[in-house]
Every structure is written in structure tokens, then in C-alpha cells.
């Protein structure tokens, strides 16, 4: 089963961008530790699940960098994988240092790390065993941060590109900016025919 990590990605000029003017907190700047996949998640995968990942190439997952909340590239990558016969895809949204322990980190984001690691490990362990299986309906599961910004945006983009595929947002593996906006995003996604677990 394919695993795709998204990485929010900004450059040194972040504060001059529209997003930077509305959210004037530099984060996920290329070349900084905050841009990397969360160190706590990598450690949890390594210590609890014996899976070693890094930001280097050659590992059994994809990384999609995105320069704004949602990624058309991600949605098209998902569609390509589905057309290649993959039946279930996991998208781990923006589990990066800056969103867990860094400039925009939160207790809620840190709290989901063990669950995100467990779900990610399940997908790594199954590998391509479900590829081309007609008895499994194609679906895409999203987990990560922030439910109310990047998760919802990418779930809706994938649903737009793949309208007949079940899109699942696992609320146990997501954290929002606040509990209220997390819940509001889940409610909106349900209204848009995204399955919320």
C-alpha cells in the first residue's frame, strides 16, 4: 500500500508571500530542521515498529512537497497510483517538525504521533499485497495536521480529482489548530461525502 508524506514547503521569502502576510510565523523553510519529517514520528516508527525512514530518497514512500495548503500534484499522484492498481493509499499530511514541536507545534499534534506511526506502519507492512485486488474497494486515507487547514484542503482536492474513490479522514490521526476548528473541518468534510472515522 503506498504511503505518501506531504511536506509544507516555504522559502526564505515566506513573510512576503500572501500566506506569510496572513500567518506571519516562518515555518517549514527549506533547509531548516522544521521542514523535515517529524523526528518524533521517525523515532516512534523506528523504536516501536522497526521501520526506519529518513528524508532521503530510495525509501518505500513518496514525498510530495507543497507550497500552499493543498496540492494538485498530490491529488494527481493519488490518481496515478489508483490507476496503477493500488487499492488503498495512506496520505500523511505535514507531519513535520515545525507542526509538531516547532514554531507551529502543539500538544494536540504531538499527541497523535503514536497513532500516526501505528497507521503508517500498517501500510508499510502490507506493502503491495492489495494491489489489483478486485475485492477491495479503492480508498485513500488521510491523517496528519492540521485538520482544519491542510488535511481538509487535500481531502477535498483528492475528492475532486477522484470523485468515485472513497476518501477517508481518520480523526484519531488528525489534529487541528483548536478542538473547535478540528471538529468544524470534520463536519464540513462529512458534508462533502468524505468518510470521517
PESUL-V269745 format. One record per pair of residues at least 12 apart in sequence whose ideal C-beta (glycine too) atoms are under 7 Angstrom apart, sorted by the first residue. I is the first residue (numbers start at 1). J is the second residue. D is the distance in Angstrom with one decimal. If there is no record, write none. Layout:
i=I j=J d=D
i=I j=J d=D
//
This chain:
i=1 j=86 d=6.9
i=1 j=88 d=5.0
i=1 j=89 d=6.6
i=1 j=90 d=6.5
i=1 j=123 d=4.4
i=1 j=126 d=5.0
i=1 j=127 d=6.7
i=1 j=130 d=6.0
i=2 j=62 d=6.7
i=2 j=81 d=5.2
i=2 j=86 d=5.4
i=2 j=89 d=4.9
i=3 j=61 d=4.2
i=3 j=90 d=4.9
i=3 j=92 d=6.7
i=3 j=120 d=6.1
i=3 j=123 d=4.9
i=3 j=124 d=6.4
i=4 j=61 d=6.7
i=4 j=62 d=4.6
i=4 j=64 d=5.9
i=4 j=74 d=6.8
i=4 j=77 d=6.6
i=4 j=89 d=6.7
i=4 j=91 d=4.9
i=5 j=37 d=6.0
i=5 j=61 d=6.1
i=5 j=63 d=5.1
i=5 j=92 d=4.8
i=6 j=64 d=5.1
i=6 j=66 d=5.6
i=6 j=71 d=6.4
i=6 j=74 d=6.0
i=6 j=91 d=6.7
i=6 j=93 d=5.1
i=6 j=94 d=5.6
i=6 j=154 d=6.9
i=7 j=28 d=7.0
i=7 j=35 d=6.6
i=7 j=63 d=5.9
i=7 j=65 d=5.0
i=7 j=94 d=6.9
i=7 j=96 d=6.0
i=8 j=28 d=4.2
i=8 j=66 d=6.2
i=8 j=94 d=4.9
i=8 j=96 d=6.4
i=8 j=150 d=6.8
i=9 j=28 d=6.0
i=9 j=30 d=6.1
i=9 j=35 d=6.7
i=9 j=65 d=4.2
i=9 j=66 d=6.2
i=9 j=67 d=5.6
i=10 j=27 d=6.9
i=10 j=28 d=5.3
i=10 j=29 d=5.4
i=10 j=67 d=7.0
i=11 j=29 d=6.8
i=11 j=30 d=5.9
i=12 j=29 d=6.4
i=14 j=26 d=5.2
i=14 j=29 d=6.4
i=19 j=68 d=6.6
i=25 j=103 d=5.4
i=25 j=104 d=6.1
i=26 j=103 d=6.7
i=27 j=98 d=4.2
i=27 j=102 d=6.8
i=27 j=103 d=4.8
i=27 j=104 d=5.1
i=28 j=96 d=5.8
i=28 j=98 d=5.1
i=33 j=97 d=5.5
i=34 j=96 d=6.6
i=34 j=97 d=4.8
i=34 j=98 d=3.3
i=34 j=102 d=4.3
i=34 j=103 d=6.4
i=35 j=96 d=6.4
i=36 j=55 d=5.4
i=36 j=96 d=6.4
i=36 j=97 d=5.5
i=37 j=53 d=6.9
i=37 j=55 d=5.9
i=37 j=95 d=6.3
i=37 j=96 d=6.1
i=38 j=95 d=4.8
i=38 j=96 d=5.8
i=38 j=97 d=5.6
i=38 j=100 d=4.6
i=38 j=113 d=6.8
i=39 j=97 d=6.1
i=40 j=100 d=6.2
i=40 j=101 d=6.7
i=40 j=110 d=6.9
i=40 j=113 d=5.1
i=41 j=95 d=5.3
i=41 j=113 d=5.3
i=41 j=116 d=6.1
i=41 j=117 d=5.8
i=44 j=113 d=5.7
i=44 j=114 d=5.9
i=44 j=117 d=3.8
i=45 j=117 d=5.0
i=45 j=120 d=6.5
i=45 j=121 d=6.3
i=48 j=117 d=6.2
i=49 j=117 d=6.3
i=49 j=121 d=3.8
i=51 j=121 d=5.7
i=51 j=124 d=5.5
i=60 j=124 d=6.5
i=62 j=77 d=6.6
i=64 j=77 d=6.1
i=69 j=149 d=5.4
i=69 j=150 d=5.1
i=69 j=153 d=4.2
i=70 j=153 d=3.6
i=70 j=154 d=5.2
i=70 j=157 d=4.8
i=71 j=154 d=6.3
i=72 j=157 d=6.5
i=74 j=91 d=7.0
i=74 j=154 d=5.9
i=75 j=157 d=4.4
i=75 j=158 d=4.9
i=75 j=161 d=4.1
i=76 j=161 d=6.5
i=78 j=140 d=5.7
i=78 j=158 d=5.3
i=78 j=162 d=6.4
i=79 j=161 d=5.3
i=79 j=162 d=5.5
i=82 j=138 d=5.4
i=82 j=162 d=6.4
i=82 j=165 d=6.2
i=85 j=131 d=4.9
i=85 j=132 d=4.2
i=86 j=131 d=5.6
i=87 j=130 d=4.6
i=87 j=131 d=6.6
i=87 j=133 d=5.6
i=87 j=136 d=4.2
i=87 j=138 d=5.2
i=88 j=130 d=5.9
i=88 j=136 d=6.7
i=88 j=139 d=5.5
i=89 j=140 d=4.7
i=90 j=119 d=6.7
i=90 j=120 d=6.6
i=90 j=123 d=4.4
i=90 j=141 d=5.2
i=91 j=140 d=6.3
i=91 j=142 d=4.7
i=91 j=154 d=6.7
i=92 j=116 d=6.4
i=92 j=120 d=6.1
i=92 j=143 d=5.9
i=92 j=144 d=5.2
i=93 j=142 d=5.9
i=93 j=143 d=6.9
i=93 j=144 d=3.1
i=93 j=145 d=6.6
i=93 j=150 d=5.2
i=93 j=151 d=5.0
i=93 j=154 d=6.0
i=94 j=144 d=5.4
i=94 j=145 d=5.4
i=94 j=150 d=5.1
i=95 j=116 d=6.0
i=95 j=144 d=5.1
i=95 j=145 d=6.6
i=99 j=145 d=4.8
i=100 j=113 d=6.8
i=106 j=175 d=6.6
i=108 j=175 d=3.8
i=109 j=145 d=5.0
i=109 j=175 d=4.5
i=111 j=175 d=7.0
i=112 j=173 d=5.6
i=112 j=174 d=6.8
i=112 j=175 d=5.2
i=115 j=172 d=5.5
i=115 j=173 d=5.0
i=116 j=143 d=5.4
i=116 j=144 d=6.8
i=116 j=173 d=5.1
i=119 j=143 d=5.9
i=119 j=170 d=6.8
i=119 j=173 d=5.6
i=137 j=166 d=6.3
i=138 j=165 d=5.0
i=139 j=165 d=6.4
i=139 j=166 d=4.1
i=139 j=168 d=5.8
i=140 j=158 d=5.7
i=140 j=165 d=6.1
i=140 j=167 d=5.3
i=140 j=168 d=6.9
i=141 j=168 d=4.5
i=141 j=170 d=5.8
i=142 j=154 d=6.4
i=142 j=155 d=5.4
i=142 j=169 d=5.1
i=143 j=170 d=5.1
i=143 j=173 d=3.1
i=143 j=174 d=5.9
i=144 j=174 d=6.4
i=145 j=174 d=6.9
i=145 j=175 d=5.1
i=146 j=175 d=6.6
i=146 j=176 d=5.4
i=146 j=177 d=5.5
i=147 j=174 d=4.2
i=147 j=175 d=6.4
i=147 j=176 d=3.9
i=147 j=182 d=4.6
i=147 j=185 d=4.7
i=147 j=186 d=6.7
i=148 j=176 d=4.3
i=148 j=177 d=5.6
i=148 j=181 d=4.0
i=148 j=182 d=5.9
i=148 j=184 d=6.6
i=148 j=185 d=4.0
i=151 j=169 d=6.3
i=151 j=174 d=5.6
i=151 j=185 d=7.0
i=152 j=185 d=4.5
i=152 j=188 d=6.5
i=152 j=189 d=5.9
i=155 j=167 d=5.5
i=155 j=169 d=5.5
i=155 j=189 d=5.7
i=155 j=194 d=5.3
i=156 j=192 d=6.2
i=159 j=192 d=6.4
i=159 j=194 d=6.0
i=166 j=195 d=5.9
i=167 j=194 d=4.7
i=167 j=195 d=6.8
i=168 j=195 d=4.5
i=168 j=197 d=6.0
i=169 j=186 d=6.9
i=169 j=189 d=5.6
i=169 j=194 d=5.8
i=169 j=196 d=5.2
i=170 j=197 d=5.0
i=171 j=186 d=5.7
i=171 j=196 d=5.8
i=171 j=197 d=6.2
//
